Amino acid sequence: MTDDELYEKGIAIREEMLGPEHGRAKVESQGDFTREFEELVTRYCFGSVWGREQLPRGIRSMLTIAMLVALGRAQEIRWHVQGAINNGVDAHYPRAFAGEQHGRGLAVADTLAARARACDNRHLARQTIHHAGHCYA
């Protein structure tokens, strides 16, 4: 697939997932500073990666949301939850993410991500204290 074909496929996927205001209209309204980046994201993230058919988009959306939670990227979750709904994730899956009886998706992701960050923070603090010559049990 050519770069132009990937770009057009990416535009179509962006519009299907996020609505027309986040597809061609958004990309083509960008200024010089961000336009090249938005074109890159459109071509490769949406056209190439999200355009692969081996993994259904609903599952890909749920994995993306879990990764965003783990990375602490709360500002991006809104767009990806909307994309997940547009990708066919039905009412069962949001309950799983919210932690009701069908699962503990977001609750588990939140807890694991927070624990991992807390462990890293404590490890770095302990190293710094030790390196400074202070005793820390």
Buried (B, 14 or more C-beta within 10 A) or exposed (E): EEEEEBBBBBBBBBBBBBBEEBBBEBBEEEEEEEEEEBBEBBBBBBBBEBBEEEEEBBBBBBEBBBBBBBEEEEEEBEBBBBBBBBBEBEEEBBBBBEBEEBBBBBBBBBEEBEEEEEEEEEEEEEEEEEEEEEEEE
